[in-house]
Each structure stands twice: as structure tokens, then as C-alpha cells.
Amino acid sequence: MPFFLDRKASPNRVREAEDARRNRQEIVKALSQGRVSRRDLIKWGVFTAGGMLAWKHGLNPFVGSAYAEIPTGLPASPLFGVLPFTTPMPRFDVLARNPLASLTPAPTAQANQAQRDVPAVLGGGTGPIEGRPPGPIWAHQGFDVFPPKVAVQATQEGATTNGVYNPMVPSSLNSGIDPTQPIPLRFHPGLPTQSPLAVWTFNGTIPPKLVMGRYGEPILFRHHNRLPEDESQNGGFGRHTISTHEHNGHHGAENDGFTGAYFYPGQFYDYHWPIVLAGFRTINPDATDRRAGSPDGSGGIVKVAGNWRETMSTHWFHDHMFSFTSQNVYKGNAAMFNIYSALDRGNEAIDDGVNLRLPSGTANDWGNLDYDVNLMLADKAWDANGQLAFDIFDFDGFIGDRMTVNLIYKPYFEVERRKYRFRILNASVSRFFKLALSDGSPMIQIANDGNLLPSPVVLTELDEQGIAERYDIVIDFSRYPVNTRVHFVNLAEHEDGKRVAKDLSLAEALSGTSSDPCVGRFLEFRVVRDPAKPDVSRVPDVLIPNPDLSAVPVARHRTFEFGRGATQTTNDPVSAFFGPWGIRTDSGANTLAADFGRVSAAPRAGTREIWTLVNGGGGWDHPIHIHFEEGQVLARDGLASNVPPWERGRKDVYRLRPGGSITITLQFRDWGGMFMEHCHNTVHEDNAMLLRWEIDDGGAPFLRPLPTPIPTPQGVTFRDADDVLPTAL
Ligand SMILES: [Cu+2]
């Protein structure tokens, strides 16, 4: 079943499909603006209880067409004559790192409750300037032990022109882009500029933003919400309340972007990212091991406490607004965060016996981006006017028909004849990717999610990459002569948002015959010259071995089954949501829909557990994300031998695969509070495949269970957890 209309479709069918899309957009709009609830739509027969858009003509794209006995499909996003590989791919826009004193007001351990006038459209009166929940439980943990040393600020706001682009590399390493030229927000110079209501990004601009941090140097990330105060001013999708998840930071829950700790337009939220090595209280607590370290700024190492085998590298951060994450992330709330360490310091020349010397550059002590490139892959769709559009037809997922890299439609990127590191993020709503090079030549995978692998893996095709997964790879362009053009190719063909329909061969994907417009070539590498300096970077045979947990007893086994047909047992109007997707915990009676007031698991602080994540079946794949702690994969479908080499590091997103299960082990240490576990097909997550778990410290200093935050523009209140599953504690 083709997802998008064939380009040879008749004008009548295109018109019919456009009518259908318009009708669906009215539904998305009404839902996103809170004018109707999903339950209303079910009552009215627009949605079925199973979550399918009713098979009414003019709504569901798969209903029989008036013109043919085949599905209507979606109208293709118009290209306005734009051809692929005609505009450069911009490098990320690096957010400034400023002294802490630059923050006004100064950050505080507990949420700043200074009052401001709340606009009438948000209910009037007064409310706190900071949206973080107040009081000691949401105070920054370890704020005095790990005081922030660097301030990074960003707004969330509607699309505008970027006049302060800072790629941190010369134009010669950015495909000739002149950063002093203003950058309008459009997916290609030949496509329309996006309206401030259609696209909401960090600082309202593109390219996507990058934060650079290092171990031992805590960051205070102040996020200002400058979205429209009126929630109906959303261009038809997206919610103006936001919560920012640093995926997958080892930070206290107050900084994790909890889905129920969202904040309003006009407010800010201070996220304290301490950037510590896990286990810092018990492993290497006196900071004597040079491998547990951070670049000191002048070629040396600052030693830090904790386990060097827990060192992380490639993170991203994105919105986590309860039941609106898919729309908000799609609308532009996605950025990346590179963490540097003594092992992975972003300098390929320093030869100190610790530095792995991965491809990066040499000019700066750490964080050279010359040959270390962030790539954000995302499929998008736009309407007849070229404005970003979101669509629904069922709750399987949302698929776009236009491939973007760093938010540019099918760009090119100029490279030198040497090794490059690419940090590839799947920032889609529901789409999986599977990457190969167009000439079938090898790539070296060095990291999976936030962690470098124990050993690099050479592959001619990467594994399927689920939503939110990061794959760091090295490509050696020295094998190509100058003037070679080679492409990244997507092999994963989708027919809907459920899962990959088929992994194509390279030849099939290149043939141009797939009905999925996001299959095939999507990024062109242009080999333009020899490197100015010899490539001294390396890919060592040993990267970062896993922590050895064999001596840590297993306190508990838990099972989470991800499936359809969820029930909601609490029906809380704020914290509970209604949707077909849910999670059955520990073989409980029900597959439960999300309620951020419900505690589904509460591991004891300081323990290790084994969790089995099970796909409830039905032919879907689910990329499951567990916040806060990375896990080691013990088994796929019950067998350790099923775990491929590229999944033998530590991960934070686990693709279950249709009908599959995955068994992981993880520890619960260092920080407390409430965290989440959910499907990262964000349409599943929003509808309502998400649960809350919290670290049980026995009641000190945290309550057991924790009170649930209930945000309002006038301040966050708390109420008792409305449900604690019998096996949680
Ligand atoms: Cu899912």
C-alpha cells in the first residue's frame, strides 16, 4: 500500500487526497489546541476505540478512493522545482558557552518563585518566572557539590532568520557556507520560508543547535519559552508548553525533562546538567584514574570521580511535553549535545595514552568539529504552500515524504580525503532508517546511542536505526579520488508508521522504484580536496569496555510488555491520557495507558536490576527508551548470541523488533526522582505508551512515592500519586 500518492496520480485523486488531508488537519488542530479531546472524537465516531481514524470518505487516506479501488494516499509535499543535492548541508549552530554570571537572575537550587504577571489568555494573575516545580524535591541535586560553571541559554520560539550562525568551523569545512549571511528558516533556498507558527525551534532558527560540554564542567542550561501565549496560535499542531529532556543525561530527575514538569510561555526552566561519570560516590571516588577525566584546556587531563567505562559522548535534547512530544519535536524542538572527555576529547593529535584520537581536528585542546560532524536525519512533510504539516490517520505513526539532513532537503556536504566522524541522530517521529554508502563501501561504527562501543564494527550497511538512536560512524574518504561523489542511501522502506516494511538491497534502493520517497540517496558527499594537514586520527581496536556488573547482585527482575488495546484505570484529567497504546508491567492485569501520576516501577537506589522489554505483537516495532540509566543488552529473544556486535555497548534506546524481546541490566545510582520509560515512536508515546518510574531511596531525602507535579501558569501544585502498581516497590 503506497503511503504517498504516486507522482502519476490523476489530478482528481490528488484533489481528493488534499481534501482528506485538510479534513484531518482540522482534527489535528482541534486536538492540539485542546478544543476537543480524543475521547470526544471517539464518541463522535471520528476515531474508533482502537485508535484508527474512522474509515469515512474524506478522512482516512486508506479508505477506498472515489476514483479507484485503491487507497487514496497522501498528497506529496510539493518541491517547487527543487532538485536534490543542490544546496549545502549546514553544520550545526553551536550555542554560546558563557560565564555563569551572565545569567539574570542567577540560578537557584530550588525553582525561582519570583512572580510575574500572567497574561489574560493564560488565566491572568501572577505566576513564577521559572516553571520548574517548586520546593526541595525539585531542587537541583548536588547543586553545591557540582555547581554549574558554564551557562548556555536558548529560547523556544517561532521561525525567524538566523543572523548569528556559529558553526565553529571555517567556511572551507562547511561546504562554503558564509556564516555572516542571514539564514532564513526554509528547508532549501528554493522552498518557501516557514512561518513562525509552522516551525518552532531553539532560538527560532536553523541550523539545529549543538551544545558542547565536558566532564567535570557542569552546565546550567536555561531554556526560555517564547512560544505564543495563546495555545490556538500553533499553526494547526504543536503545544506551547514544553519540557526539555537531555537524552540520556545522568542527571537528577529535576533536570530530566519529566513529561509532567512542563513550563509555559514567558517562563524559563533551569536545567542543571552536572555531567558526572556514573558511580562517582563508590567507583574511583578520589579521582585517581586518568581514564576518568576531562580535557583541561591545555593538553592535559582533569581527573574526575566515577567509572571511566560509563563515559558518554553523543546526546541530544528535545521536547517531552505530555502527549504532545511528537508534534513539538517534529515542529523543531530537537538539538544535540556532544560530551567530551579524556577518552573522547575531540582532538585527534594529543597522544597521552588515554585519548582515543578519534577523527575531529587539532586546533583546539578539545571539541574540534572540523572532522566531527553532527547529522540530524528527519522526514518531514509540507502542505501546498510549503509550510510544515503534520498529519494523522491512525496511531501507528506519522511518516513524512521528504528527507532532511540538518533540516535541509537532500543537501550535499563537501569532504576532504581523510577520515570523518559522523554523529547520526534519527530525529524522526516514526520513521526508521537503514544507512549504506551508494558505492557499498564500508563504514566503521564506533558508538551506539551515548556510548562508544567496546570495539569498533566495520559494516557496509548499518542496522536499522530507530527513532532517537544515535549511531556514530567513521568514514574514510581517503579511498576516493578528488571530485568523487558518493551518497548516503536509506534502505529502510516504510509503508506506514508501524515499522520498516522492508529493508531493501542497495541496488533496489538506488533503482528509484520504491513507493517510499524517503528511500534512496539523501545526502551527497563531494570529495573536494586533499586534507591540508595529514590525518593523524585513529580508530583504535578497543574503545570503551563495558562496566563489569558481575559482582553487583541483581535485586529484581521486571517485565514491560508494549502493546495495543490499553486501558486507563485512573482517568485523571491532567496526568492521564487516553490512547490505544500502553504498557503491561510485570504481567499485571492490564496494558495501561500513560498516567504520569502513576508509579509503575520503583527500583531501590544503589541496586542493579534486570528488565525484559517485550513486544506484545501485532507486527509493530517499538524503539523503547529508558531515561537516566544506560543498559547493557544481555539477550535478544532470550539469547545472548542474538545480540549483534554493535549492540554490545551501553544503550538507552532498544528496538524490540516485531514480536521480539530484549533483556537488559541496569543500575540505579547517584541521583533520585521520577523518570520515564516509553516508546520513542513519539506517536505511540503520545497515545499513550509511556510510564513513570522512580528511584526509591527508602524515603530519604525523597518521599515514597513522590508527589506528582501539576503545572499551571500560576504555579506548579502537587498531588499524591494516583496509582502505585502492586509490583512497583
Ligand atoms: Cu512504539
Boltz pocket constraint, residues with backbone or C-beta under 6 A from the ligand:
constraints:
  - pocket:
      binder: B
      contacts: [[A, 621], [A, 622], [A, 623], [A, 679], [A, 680], [A, 681], [A, 684], [A, 685], [A, 689]]
      max_distance: 6.0
